[in-house]
Amino acid sequence: MTPARIPLVVIVVLAVTAVVLGGGGKSVTLTLERASHEEAELSQLRDRDLIRHGRILQQRPPGVVDLPVEGTYDPTLVGLYFTRVQLGTPPKEFYVQIDTGSDVLWVSCNSCNGCPKSSGLKIQLEFFDPSSSSTASLISCSDQRCALGAESSDSSCSNQNQCGYKFQYGDGSGASGYYVSDLMSFNTIVGDSSTSNSSAPVVFGCSTSLTGDLTKSDSAVDGIFGFGQQGLSVISQLFSQGVAPNAFSHCLKGDNGGGGILVLGQIVEPNIVYTPLVPSQPHYNINLQSISVNGQNLSIDPSVFATSTNRGTIIDSGTTLAYLPEEAYDPFVAAITQAVSPSVRPLLSKGNTCYLTTSSVVGVFPSVSLNFAGGASMILKPEDYLLQQNSIGRAAVWCIGFQKIQGSGLTTLGDLVLKDKIVVYDLAGQQIGWADYNCSLSVNVSTTTSTGKTEFSNTGEIVNNSSPCDHYNLVPTALLALLLHVLFFGVFTFL
């Protein structure tokens, strides 16, 4: 087949990556948006992350100690990823937050107690009404899908044999309601030009009560889109129907323009390295074994990173910064300070280790390597562990973006280290992979068309391969691409 040429369309800060499958294949696209944390203080980002960690850790097995939540929290100062989904018949659009720390898709429903009526994100909030959808049906307690819901929440049954749920988060907020089955609609691109509407039935939550921070309107959205691994996640449901692969990938731009792509499927890139997921964990846990600075392993006891009820390493795109246990954080910061160029002046600002430099951080700060099981290493450039906060005269202030939390043994890798990388969550293969990448470029994805040929789909071309290719770990199903752009609001001063 002659490669098809497909133009890359960019509108303002909207990076549109049209994944088009030839040979009868098709793709389904959604739009992922991001509210920025540009120039927010480290303390504000840290406070937001502590709230976040309190929420995801509440869902861990019993016996886990939640991270402490302290300080103030203003969600309008920080990053928030959300996408638009269409539910019901006729389809109604909802803005939902992307969350790799939970499993279930839920939206606010009519007659909701505590649900915000407006949003500081300047989006129109909607409420789902099952009676207004001709394809909606309630999930009964005897339905096997109700049992799947128990994997992700406290399930309950009403007197009307209605399957309900309650999510209780570590920060004191919560959501409760009942499960509904209805159609999720997609904008499907077929071939290289035509579009059509497609849909698939999914089970999702219809929240009738919100509490705590979820009731605040500052950064309110219509619900949460869980990207976890349990059976009631949308990824698992679409995979079981043959609509999407049991995998998803993202590539988030780290520059001021933002943007990127999130694909329900596997992005193909030869330089991706993989590390196994830790089995039987509710989140995306991987085995961090050591940290190197300028090629030298730090003197950190490997047991510091071992997975247990209160230790381990989590990949979480919902976290803004990155977090290390005290036993790893202290030698990490000391090694960076020792390795910086003599022209760099260390300083302490508001409890954060920072540096004053008149030069680019490239060449004057060391490289860092996070080394994982299976031989996979994540190489961090200075911009991957530093945040520029402000300037003093002609010198820029760069601060360590990694944080430590007293009394916690958990390592959490957030957007600080995940940006400017392809990250693949291969749930079928139970592994996570990554590779450095310019996320403003198009990406390759893999699928098998109705003709049985393997195709690598790119925003610019389609490349055929009639034989299997184990190296790329191809996924034999259609792809769903969620497209990302960034909304900016607010400028804040650090010093």
VOTOR-571380 format. One record per residue (C-alpha): residue number from 0; residue in one letter; x negated, z, y. Coordinates in nm, 4 decimals. Layout:
residues N
NUM | A | X | Z | Y
...
***
This chain:
residues 495
0 | M | 0.0000 | 0.0000 | 0.0000
1 | T | -0.1283 | -0.0819 | 0.3459
2 | P | -0.1733 | 0.2375 | 0.5450
3 | A | 0.1132 | 0.2911 | 0.7872
4 | R | 0.0223 | 0.3760 | 1.1439
5 | I | 0.2277 | 0.6522 | 1.3018
6 | P | 0.1790 | 0.7505 | 1.6670
7 | L | 0.1083 | 1.1090 | 1.7672
8 | V | 0.3615 | 1.2172 | 2.0279
9 | V | 0.2773 | 1.4943 | 2.2734
10 | I | 0.5316 | 1.6259 | 2.5236
11 | V | 0.3958 | 1.8778 | 2.7761
12 | V | 0.2552 | 2.1526 | 2.5476
13 | L | 0.4617 | 2.0407 | 2.2489
14 | A | 0.2225 | 1.9186 | 1.9787
15 | V | 0.4427 | 1.7008 | 1.7582
16 | T | 0.2931 | 1.6132 | 1.4210
17 | A | 0.5259 | 1.3746 | 1.2369
18 | V | 0.4583 | 1.3987 | 0.8646
19 | V | 0.5976 | 1.0810 | 0.7088
20 | L | 0.6023 | 1.0038 | 0.3390
21 | G | 0.6009 | 0.6474 | 0.2073
22 | G | 0.7364 | 0.5152 | -0.1206
23 | G | 1.0769 | 0.6708 | -0.0754
24 | G | 0.9417 | 1.0148 | 0.0110
25 | K | 1.0730 | 1.2145 | 0.3001
26 | S | 0.9834 | 1.5141 | 0.5121
27 | V | 1.1910 | 1.7776 | 0.6827
28 | T | 1.0825 | 1.9049 | 1.0237
29 | L | 1.1530 | 2.2115 | 1.2342
30 | T | 0.9974 | 2.3198 | 1.5624
31 | L | 0.7853 | 2.6358 | 1.5833
32 | E | 0.7343 | 2.7880 | 1.9266
33 | R | 0.5109 | 3.0656 | 2.0520
34 | A | 0.5359 | 3.3090 | 2.3399
35 | S | 0.1816 | 3.3722 | 2.4596
36 | H | -0.0251 | 3.6880 | 2.5077
37 | E | -0.2602 | 3.5108 | 2.7486
38 | E | -0.4793 | 3.7578 | 2.9440
39 | A | -0.2952 | 4.0663 | 2.8197
40 | E | -0.4928 | 4.3867 | 2.7965
41 | L | -0.6442 | 4.4785 | 2.4616
42 | S | -0.4544 | 4.8076 | 2.4715
43 | Q | -0.1251 | 4.6205 | 2.5104
44 | L | -0.2079 | 4.3882 | 2.2199
45 | R | -0.3144 | 4.6845 | 2.0096
46 | D | 0.0064 | 4.8755 | 2.0841
47 | R | 0.2128 | 4.5744 | 1.9854
48 | D | 0.0185 | 4.5383 | 1.6606
49 | L | 0.0668 | 4.9064 | 1.5758
50 | I | 0.4413 | 4.8564 | 1.6055
51 | R | 0.4074 | 4.5508 | 1.3856
52 | H | 0.2023 | 4.7358 | 1.1236
53 | G | 0.4507 | 5.0190 | 1.1145
54 | R | 0.7147 | 4.7671 | 1.0212
55 | I | 0.5356 | 4.5787 | 0.7456
56 | L | 0.3828 | 4.8906 | 0.5900
57 | Q | 0.7249 | 5.0512 | 0.5530
58 | Q | 0.7898 | 4.7910 | 0.2836
59 | R | 0.4872 | 4.8860 | 0.0736
60 | P | 0.5292 | 5.0935 | -0.2463
61 | P | 0.5982 | 5.4695 | -0.2121
62 | G | 0.3019 | 5.6860 | -0.1264
63 | V | 0.1604 | 5.4634 | 0.1453
64 | V | 0.0799 | 5.6314 | 0.4755
65 | D | 0.2070 | 5.4286 | 0.7689
66 | L | -0.0280 | 5.3539 | 1.0557
67 | P | 0.0379 | 5.5741 | 1.3603
68 | V | 0.2394 | 5.4199 | 1.6418
69 | E | 0.1293 | 5.5369 | 1.9850
70 | G | 0.1303 | 5.4179 | 2.3452
71 | T | 0.3647 | 5.1853 | 2.5251
72 | Y | 0.5044 | 4.8621 | 2.3908
73 | D | 0.6111 | 4.5730 | 2.6129
74 | P | 0.6858 | 4.2669 | 2.3957
75 | T | 0.6895 | 4.0322 | 2.6970
76 | L | 0.3144 | 4.0786 | 2.7250
77 | V | 0.2215 | 3.9541 | 2.3809
78 | G | 0.2529 | 3.6706 | 2.1316
79 | L | 0.5661 | 3.5951 | 1.9343
80 | Y | 0.6145 | 3.3042 | 1.6960
81 | F | 0.9644 | 3.1689 | 1.6518
82 | T | 1.1331 | 2.8562 | 1.5244
83 | R | 1.4771 | 2.7028 | 1.5341
84 | V | 1.6900 | 2.6733 | 1.2198
85 | Q | 2.0348 | 2.5244 | 1.1748
86 | L | 2.2816 | 2.7135 | 0.9580
87 | G | 2.6399 | 2.6468 | 0.8511
88 | T | 2.8881 | 2.3592 | 0.8728
89 | P | 2.9007 | 2.2352 | 1.1401
90 | P | 2.5331 | 2.3292 | 1.1898
91 | K | 2.4582 | 2.5960 | 1.4503
92 | E | 2.1086 | 2.6506 | 1.5867
93 | F | 1.9350 | 2.9892 | 1.5797
94 | Y | 1.5968 | 3.1055 | 1.7090
95 | V | 1.4220 | 3.3154 | 1.4457
96 | Q | 1.0868 | 3.4931 | 1.4516
97 | I | 0.8282 | 3.3799 | 1.1957
98 | D | 0.7154 | 3.6797 | 0.9898
99 | T | 0.4710 | 3.6711 | 0.6972
100 | G | 0.5234 | 4.0461 | 0.6535
101 | S | 0.8824 | 4.0202 | 0.5261
102 | D | 1.0796 | 3.8017 | 0.2862
103 | V | 1.4376 | 3.7489 | 0.3979
104 | L | 1.5822 | 3.5168 | 0.6626
105 | W | 1.8436 | 3.7030 | 0.8643
106 | V | 2.0324 | 3.6292 | 1.1860
107 | S | 2.2592 | 3.8349 | 1.4081
108 | C | 2.6272 | 3.8004 | 1.3256
109 | N | 2.9467 | 3.8265 | 1.5225
110 | S | 3.0675 | 4.1803 | 1.6006
111 | C | 2.7077 | 4.3023 | 1.5749
112 | N | 2.6401 | 4.6559 | 1.6910
113 | G | 2.3202 | 4.6780 | 1.8972
114 | C | 2.2344 | 4.3078 | 1.8935
115 | P | 2.0978 | 4.1842 | 2.2293
116 | K | 2.3201 | 3.9491 | 2.4269
117 | S | 2.0364 | 3.7919 | 2.6293
118 | S | 1.6636 | 3.7277 | 2.5904
119 | G | 1.3633 | 3.7474 | 2.8213
120 | L | 1.2333 | 3.4360 | 2.6417
121 | K | 1.4973 | 3.2390 | 2.8336
122 | I | 1.6690 | 3.1173 | 2.5189
123 | Q | 2.0404 | 3.1207 | 2.4485
124 | L | 2.1155 | 3.3807 | 2.1810
125 | E | 2.3745 | 3.2922 | 1.9179
126 | F | 2.5734 | 3.4843 | 1.6578
127 | F | 2.6595 | 3.3565 | 1.3116
128 | D | 3.0252 | 3.3674 | 1.2108
129 | P | 3.0833 | 3.2953 | 0.8389
130 | S | 3.4521 | 3.2233 | 0.9043
131 | S | 3.3533 | 2.9378 | 1.1370
132 | S | 3.1482 | 2.7604 | 0.8685
133 | S | 3.3339 | 2.5586 | 0.6044
134 | T | 3.0439 | 2.5963 | 0.3580
135 | A | 2.9762 | 2.9702 | 0.3943
136 | S | 3.0388 | 3.2094 | 0.1079
137 | L | 2.9702 | 3.5808 | 0.0707
138 | I | 2.7351 | 3.7096 | -0.2002
139 | S | 2.9053 | 3.9486 | -0.4423
140 | C | 2.7347 | 4.2472 | -0.5993
141 | S | 2.7526 | 4.0805 | -0.9403
142 | D | 2.5676 | 3.7715 | -0.8153
143 | Q | 2.2112 | 3.7609 | -0.9512
144 | R | 2.0915 | 3.6724 | -0.6025
145 | C | 2.2049 | 4.0178 | -0.4896
146 | A | 1.9538 | 4.1628 | -0.7341
147 | L | 1.6827 | 3.9487 | -0.5724
148 | G | 1.7720 | 4.1061 | -0.2393
149 | A | 1.6819 | 4.4462 | -0.3805
150 | E | 1.3192 | 4.3300 | -0.4005
151 | S | 1.3020 | 4.3108 | -0.0210
152 | S | 1.5439 | 4.5726 | 0.1128
153 | D | 1.7703 | 4.8637 | 0.0338
154 | S | 2.0699 | 4.6927 | -0.1242
155 | S | 2.4217 | 4.8258 | -0.1052
156 | C | 2.7661 | 4.7263 | -0.2211
157 | S | 3.0829 | 4.7604 | -0.0179
158 | N | 3.4291 | 4.8390 | -0.1490
159 | Q | 3.4965 | 4.4674 | -0.1290
160 | N | 3.2165 | 4.3945 | -0.3818
161 | Q | 3.0042 | 4.2535 | -0.0984
162 | C | 2.6244 | 4.2517 | -0.1316
163 | G | 2.4666 | 4.4258 | 0.1656
164 | Y | 2.1172 | 4.5158 | 0.2856
165 | K | 1.9334 | 4.7559 | 0.5100
166 | F | 1.5824 | 4.7021 | 0.6454
167 | Q | 1.4255 | 5.0205 | 0.7780
168 | Y | 1.0985 | 4.9703 | 0.9647
169 | G | 0.8172 | 5.2148 | 1.0239
170 | D | 0.8702 | 5.2200 | 1.4015
171 | G | 1.2227 | 5.3547 | 1.3591
172 | S | 1.4024 | 5.0239 | 1.4133
173 | G | 1.6264 | 4.8682 | 1.1528
174 | A | 1.8675 | 4.5899 | 1.0605
175 | S | 2.1643 | 4.6033 | 0.8256
176 | G | 2.4368 | 4.3647 | 0.7223
177 | Y | 2.5462 | 4.1512 | 0.4274
178 | Y | 2.4198 | 3.8425 | 0.2466
179 | V | 2.5726 | 3.4982 | 0.2954
180 | S | 2.5127 | 3.1646 | 0.1239
181 | D | 2.5353 | 2.8584 | 0.3464
182 | L | 2.3647 | 2.5303 | 0.4232
183 | M | 2.0389 | 2.5097 | 0.6153
184 | S | 2.0188 | 2.1720 | 0.7877
185 | F | 1.7026 | 1.9760 | 0.8602
186 | N | 1.6070 | 1.6684 | 1.0557
187 | T | 1.4694 | 1.4442 | 0.7806
188 | I | 1.2273 | 1.1582 | 0.8480
189 | V | 1.2499 | 0.8816 | 0.5881
190 | G | 0.9836 | 0.6120 | 0.5612
191 | D | 0.8078 | 0.5403 | 0.8877
192 | S | 1.0971 | 0.5177 | 1.1308
193 | S | 1.4493 | 0.6157 | 1.0293
194 | T | 1.5840 | 0.9704 | 1.0423
195 | S | 1.8730 | 1.1326 | 0.8622
196 | N | 2.0261 | 1.4745 | 0.8288
197 | S | 1.9544 | 1.6742 | 0.5154
198 | S | 2.0516 | 2.0222 | 0.4025
199 | A | 2.0078 | 2.2742 | 0.1233
200 | P | 2.1996 | 2.5933 | 0.0376
201 | V | 2.0136 | 2.9177 | 0.1084
202 | V | 2.1008 | 3.2848 | 0.0963
203 | F | 2.0319 | 3.4717 | 0.4195
204 | G | 2.1237 | 3.7957 | 0.5883
205 | C | 2.4077 | 3.8333 | 0.8353
206 | S | 2.3092 | 4.1382 | 1.0431
207 | T | 2.5935 | 4.3473 | 1.1820
208 | S | 2.3795 | 4.6338 | 1.3168
209 | L | 2.0366 | 4.6587 | 1.4824
210 | T | 1.8545 | 4.9722 | 1.5922
211 | G | 1.5350 | 5.0647 | 1.7760
212 | D | 1.3160 | 4.7978 | 1.9334
213 | L | 1.5236 | 4.5212 | 1.7746
214 | T | 1.7955 | 4.6003 | 2.0277
215 | K | 1.5700 | 4.5243 | 2.3272
216 | S | 1.6335 | 4.2005 | 2.5128
217 | D | 1.2791 | 4.1473 | 2.6484
218 | S | 1.1715 | 3.9139 | 2.3675
219 | A | 1.4932 | 3.9000 | 2.1669
220 | V | 1.5573 | 3.6187 | 1.9216
221 | D | 1.8484 | 3.5583 | 1.6859
222 | G | 1.6762 | 3.6928 | 1.3769
223 | I | 1.3693 | 3.6918 | 1.1522
224 | F | 1.2433 | 3.4196 | 0.9180
225 | G | 1.0528 | 3.5960 | 0.6388
226 | F | 0.7666 | 3.4012 | 0.4821
227 | G | 0.6981 | 3.6519 | 0.2035
228 | Q | 0.6683 | 3.5919 | -0.1692
229 | Q | 0.9845 | 3.7522 | -0.3098
230 | G | 1.2673 | 3.5580 | -0.4733
231 | L | 1.5046 | 3.5665 | -0.1773
232 | S | 1.2564 | 3.4185 | 0.0692
233 | V | 1.3565 | 3.0743 | 0.1952
234 | I | 1.0314 | 2.9328 | 0.0569
235 | S | 1.1165 | 3.0588 | -0.2936
236 | Q | 1.4747 | 2.9342 | -0.2674
237 | L | 1.3798 | 2.5847 | -0.1495
238 | F | 1.1073 | 2.5635 | -0.4141
239 | S | 1.3529 | 2.6548 | -0.6910
240 | Q | 1.5752 | 2.3675 | -0.5736
241 | G | 1.2870 | 2.1178 | -0.5615
242 | V | 1.3228 | 2.0814 | -0.1850
243 | A | 0.9826 | 2.2218 | -0.0865
244 | P | 0.6558 | 2.3252 | -0.2551
245 | N | 0.5763 | 2.6858 | -0.3354
246 | A | 0.3227 | 2.6930 | -0.0528
247 | F | 0.2946 | 2.6875 | 0.3232
248 | S | 0.0114 | 2.6242 | 0.5675
249 | H | -0.0603 | 2.6683 | 0.9357
250 | C | -0.3164 | 2.5571 | 1.1907
251 | L | -0.2968 | 2.7401 | 1.5235
252 | K | -0.4793 | 2.6137 | 1.8307
253 | G | -0.6896 | 2.8769 | 2.0014
254 | D | -0.7344 | 2.7146 | 2.3419
255 | N | -0.5203 | 2.7829 | 2.6465
256 | G | -0.2948 | 2.4872 | 2.5710
257 | G | -0.1764 | 2.6453 | 2.2476
258 | G | 0.0067 | 2.4424 | 1.9878
259 | G | -0.0563 | 2.3681 | 1.6237
260 | I | 0.1443 | 2.3104 | 1.3089
261 | L | 0.3110 | 2.5090 | 1.0324
262 | V | 0.3917 | 2.3155 | 0.7146
263 | L | 0.6038 | 2.4189 | 0.4194
264 | G | 0.3556 | 2.2611 | 0.1786
265 | Q | -0.0208 | 2.2314 | 0.1460
266 | I | -0.2439 | 2.0878 | 0.4159
267 | V | -0.5227 | 1.8872 | 0.2538
268 | E | -0.8772 | 1.9296 | 0.3850
269 | P | -1.1942 | 1.8902 | 0.1711
270 | N | -1.3695 | 2.1909 | 0.3278
271 | I | -1.1008 | 2.4453 | 0.2400
272 | V | -1.2340 | 2.7432 | 0.0432
273 | Y | -0.9998 | 2.9650 | -0.1579
274 | T | -0.9876 | 3.3294 | -0.2575
275 | P | -0.7356 | 3.4798 | -0.5026
276 | L | -0.4384 | 3.6785 | -0.3832
277 | V | -0.4366 | 4.0353 | -0.5113
278 | P | -0.1571 | 4.0410 | -0.7725
279 | S | 0.1522 | 4.2593 | -0.7518
280 | Q | 0.1260 | 4.3215 | -0.3785
281 | P | 0.4202 | 4.2879 | -0.1369
282 | H | 0.2084 | 4.1173 | 0.1308
283 | Y | -0.0739 | 3.8636 | 0.1470
284 | N | -0.3565 | 4.0843 | 0.0208
285 | I | -0.7006 | 3.9394 | -0.0528
286 | N | -1.0271 | 4.1021 | -0.1636
287 | L | -1.2756 | 4.1399 | 0.1229
288 | Q | -1.6085 | 4.2366 | -0.0347
289 | S | -1.8618 | 4.2470 | 0.2492
290 | I | -1.9333 | 4.1574 | 0.6132
291 | S | -2.2470 | 3.9818 | 0.7357
292 | V | -2.3829 | 3.9537 | 1.0907
293 | N | -2.6393 | 3.6775 | 1.1459
294 | G | -2.6658 | 3.6427 | 0.7682
295 | Q | -2.7446 | 4.0102 | 0.7055
296 | N | -2.4993 | 4.2123 | 0.4970
297 | L | -2.3864 | 4.5314 | 0.6678
298 | S | -2.4337 | 4.8638 | 0.4888
299 | I | -2.0695 | 4.9219 | 0.4036
300 | D | -1.9597 | 5.0800 | 0.0769
301 | P | -1.7551 | 4.8088 | -0.1086
302 | S | -1.4955 | 5.0741 | -0.1973
303 | V | -1.3962 | 5.0726 | 0.1708
304 | F | -1.2302 | 4.7340 | 0.1118
305 | A | -1.0932 | 4.7978 | -0.2399
306 | T | -0.7173 | 4.7466 | -0.2727
307 | S | -0.5227 | 5.0669 | -0.3345
308 | T | -0.2117 | 5.2342 | -0.1988
309 | N | -0.3735 | 5.2901 | 0.1419
310 | R | -0.6602 | 5.0405 | 0.1466
311 | G | -0.7080 | 4.6666 | 0.1179
312 | T | -0.7099 | 4.3528 | 0.3311
313 | I | -0.3988 | 4.1757 | 0.4597
314 | I | -0.3717 | 3.8269 | 0.6118
315 | D | -0.0948 | 3.8457 | 0.8731
316 | S | -0.0248 | 3.5803 | 1.1360
317 | G | 0.2169 | 3.8221 | 1.3036
318 | T | -0.0752 | 4.0460 | 1.4043
319 | T | -0.2510 | 3.9467 | 1.7268
320 | L | -0.5918 | 4.1149 | 1.6839
321 | A | -0.7887 | 4.2239 | 1.3741
322 | Y | -0.8375 | 4.5730 | 1.2335
323 | L | -1.1096 | 4.7407 | 1.0277
324 | P | -1.1395 | 5.0854 | 0.8703
325 | E | -1.3643 | 5.3227 | 1.0622
326 | E | -1.6320 | 5.3020 | 0.7901
327 | A | -1.6577 | 4.9264 | 0.8481
328 | Y | -1.5810 | 4.9066 | 1.2199
329 | D | -1.8659 | 5.1255 | 1.3424
330 | P | -2.1490 | 4.9350 | 1.1652
331 | F | -1.9798 | 4.6053 | 1.2573
332 | V | -1.9823 | 4.6781 | 1.6318
333 | A | -2.3324 | 4.8286 | 1.6150
334 | A | -2.4705 | 4.5157 | 1.4459
335 | I | -2.3160 | 4.2839 | 1.7069
336 | T | -2.4480 | 4.4946 | 1.9948
337 | Q | -2.7949 | 4.4963 | 1.8413
338 | A | -2.7909 | 4.1190 | 1.7833
339 | V | -2.6757 | 4.0019 | 2.1270
340 | S | -2.9167 | 3.8357 | 2.3667
341 | P | -3.1071 | 4.0659 | 2.6071
342 | S | -2.9268 | 3.8880 | 2.8912
343 | V | -2.5991 | 4.0464 | 2.7792
344 | R | -2.5108 | 4.3910 | 2.9168
345 | P | -2.2890 | 4.6096 | 2.6953
346 | L | -2.0252 | 4.8249 | 2.8651
347 | L | -1.7355 | 5.0447 | 2.7663
348 | S | -1.3988 | 4.9716 | 2.9264
349 | K | -1.0836 | 5.1697 | 2.8503
350 | G | -1.2269 | 5.2686 | 2.5147
351 | N | -1.3169 | 4.9115 | 2.4180
352 | T | -1.6673 | 4.7852 | 2.3469
353 | C | -1.7270 | 4.4991 | 2.5903
354 | Y | -2.0129 | 4.2830 | 2.7159
355 | L | -2.0995 | 4.1334 | 3.0532
356 | T | -2.2571 | 3.7886 | 3.0418
357 | T | -2.3125 | 3.4963 | 3.2768
358 | S | -2.3682 | 3.2578 | 2.9860
359 | S | -2.1442 | 3.1018 | 2.7262
360 | V | -2.0928 | 3.3347 | 2.4301
361 | V | -2.2135 | 3.0562 | 2.2002
362 | G | -2.5812 | 3.1140 | 2.1354
363 | V | -2.5987 | 3.4633 | 2.2823
364 | F | -2.3653 | 3.6351 | 2.0315
365 | P | -2.4221 | 3.6353 | 1.6535
366 | S | -2.2174 | 3.4644 | 1.3875
367 | V | -2.0124 | 3.6848 | 1.1566
368 | S | -1.9161 | 3.6170 | 0.7966
369 | L | -1.6296 | 3.7844 | 0.6118
370 | N | -1.7092 | 3.7469 | 0.2414
371 | F | -1.4267 | 3.7436 | -0.0127
372 | A | -1.3790 | 3.7383 | -0.3871
373 | G | -1.4441 | 3.4046 | -0.5522
374 | G | -1.7327 | 3.3205 | -0.3196
375 | A | -1.5157 | 3.2257 | -0.0220
376 | S | -1.6488 | 3.3184 | 0.3213
377 | M | -1.4727 | 3.3039 | 0.6565
378 | I | -1.7290 | 3.2254 | 0.9248
379 | L | -1.6391 | 3.3704 | 1.2633
380 | K | -1.7741 | 3.2217 | 1.5821
381 | P | -1.8029 | 3.4571 | 1.8821
382 | E | -1.4620 | 3.3402 | 2.0066
383 | D | -1.3167 | 3.4565 | 1.6732
384 | Y | -1.4096 | 3.8197 | 1.7245
385 | L | -1.4310 | 3.8437 | 2.1049
386 | L | -1.1628 | 3.8224 | 2.3742
387 | Q | -1.2435 | 3.7305 | 2.7325
388 | Q | -1.0632 | 3.9804 | 2.9530
389 | N | -1.1796 | 3.9319 | 3.3095
390 | S | -1.4901 | 3.8865 | 3.5218
391 | I | -1.7090 | 4.0992 | 3.7472
392 | G | -1.8695 | 3.8836 | 4.0094
393 | R | -2.0085 | 3.5799 | 3.8309
394 | A | -2.0234 | 3.7517 | 3.4929
395 | A | -1.7459 | 3.7270 | 3.2329
396 | V | -1.6253 | 4.0331 | 3.0449
397 | W | -1.5924 | 3.9788 | 2.6692
398 | C | -1.4586 | 4.2582 | 2.4492
399 | I | -1.4615 | 4.3120 | 2.0732
400 | G | -1.1196 | 4.2009 | 1.9518
401 | F | -1.1536 | 4.3917 | 1.6257
402 | Q | -1.0027 | 4.7391 | 1.6466
403 | K | -1.0245 | 5.0552 | 1.4392
404 | I | -0.7471 | 5.3002 | 1.3669
405 | Q | -0.8443 | 5.6550 | 1.2830
406 | G | -0.7381 | 5.7622 | 0.9366
407 | S | -0.6401 | 5.4150 | 0.8148
408 | G | -0.8235 | 5.2299 | 0.5408
409 | L | -0.6368 | 4.9025 | 0.5895
410 | T | -0.8061 | 4.5831 | 0.7076
411 | T | -0.5693 | 4.3410 | 0.8827
412 | L | -0.6757 | 3.9900 | 0.9838
413 | G | -0.4523 | 3.8486 | 1.2570
414 | D | -0.4456 | 3.5526 | 1.4929
415 | L | -0.7821 | 3.6459 | 1.6437
416 | V | -0.9611 | 3.5220 | 1.3309
417 | L | -0.6949 | 3.2822 | 1.1965
418 | K | -0.6839 | 3.0519 | 1.4991
419 | D | -0.8632 | 2.7146 | 1.4946
420 | K | -0.8412 | 2.7135 | 1.1155
421 | I | -0.6261 | 2.5528 | 0.8531
422 | V | -0.4854 | 2.8398 | 0.6464
423 | V | -0.3109 | 2.7543 | 0.3184
424 | Y | -0.0887 | 3.0040 | 0.1349
425 | D | -0.0812 | 2.8581 | -0.2162
426 | L | 0.1818 | 3.0772 | -0.3789
427 | A | 0.1965 | 2.8674 | -0.6952
428 | G | -0.1774 | 2.9089 | -0.7462
429 | Q | -0.1753 | 3.2653 | -0.6079
430 | Q | -0.4573 | 3.1987 | -0.3643
431 | I | -0.5201 | 3.1659 | 0.0090
432 | G | -0.7594 | 2.9098 | 0.1541
433 | W | -0.8979 | 2.8225 | 0.4956
434 | A | -1.1256 | 2.5836 | 0.6796
435 | D | -1.2362 | 2.5452 | 1.0412
436 | Y | -1.0340 | 2.2694 | 1.2046
437 | N | -0.9424 | 2.1256 | 1.5423
438 | C | -0.5716 | 2.2042 | 1.5329
439 | S | -0.4937 | 1.9542 | 1.8072
440 | L | -0.5660 | 1.6791 | 1.5533
441 | S | -0.3292 | 1.5498 | 1.2888
442 | V | -0.3429 | 1.7042 | 0.9424
443 | N | -0.3247 | 1.5663 | 0.5898
444 | V | -0.0587 | 1.6918 | 0.3513
445 | S | -0.0011 | 1.6003 | -0.0116
446 | T | 0.3056 | 1.5073 | -0.2111
447 | T | 0.4198 | 1.2906 | -0.4998
448 | T | 0.6745 | 1.0233 | -0.4138
449 | S | 0.9643 | 0.8961 | -0.6230
450 | T | 0.7343 | 0.6210 | -0.7569
451 | G | 0.5018 | 0.8843 | -0.9064
452 | K | 0.2114 | 0.8016 | -0.6777
453 | T | 0.0129 | 1.0716 | -0.5090
454 | E | -0.0023 | 1.0247 | -0.1322
455 | F | -0.1940 | 1.2020 | 0.1407
456 | S | 0.0311 | 1.1970 | 0.4453
457 | N | -0.1277 | 1.2057 | 0.7885
458 | T | 0.0144 | 1.1868 | 1.1372
459 | G | -0.1780 | 0.8633 | 1.1714
460 | E | -0.1800 | 0.7093 | 0.8270
461 | I | -0.0761 | 0.7331 | 0.4630
462 | V | -0.3422 | 0.7024 | 0.1954
463 | N | -0.2369 | 0.6292 | -0.1644
464 | N | -0.3926 | 0.7459 | -0.4867
465 | S | -0.2347 | 0.6497 | -0.8177
466 | S | -0.4344 | 0.8999 | -1.0250
467 | P | -0.4235 | 1.2792 | -1.0244
468 | C | -0.6667 | 1.4589 | -0.7964
469 | D | -0.7215 | 1.8209 | -0.8964
470 | H | -0.9500 | 1.8825 | -0.5993
471 | Y | -0.6565 | 1.8646 | -0.3614
472 | N | -0.4175 | 2.0702 | -0.5808
473 | L | -0.1298 | 1.8310 | -0.5120
474 | V | 0.2282 | 1.9494 | -0.4815
475 | P | 0.4896 | 1.7243 | -0.6510
476 | T | 0.7758 | 1.7587 | -0.4061
477 | A | 0.8868 | 1.6783 | -0.0529
478 | L | 0.7333 | 1.8539 | 0.2468
479 | L | 0.8853 | 2.0465 | 0.5327
480 | A | 0.6844 | 2.0511 | 0.8535
481 | L | 0.7469 | 2.3070 | 1.1238
482 | L | 0.5998 | 2.1986 | 1.4545
483 | L | 0.4480 | 2.4336 | 1.7022
484 | H | 0.4268 | 2.4592 | 2.0762
485 | V | 0.3527 | 2.7379 | 2.3166
486 | L | 0.5516 | 2.8951 | 2.5968
487 | F | 0.3503 | 3.0826 | 2.8574
488 | F | 0.4678 | 3.3609 | 3.0805
489 | G | 0.2893 | 3.6395 | 3.2656
490 | V | -0.0703 | 3.6882 | 3.3788
491 | F | -0.2229 | 4.0332 | 3.3413
492 | T | -0.5444 | 4.2002 | 3.4533
493 | F | -0.7737 | 4.3937 | 3.2203
494 | L | -1.0239 | 4.5670 | 3.4491
***
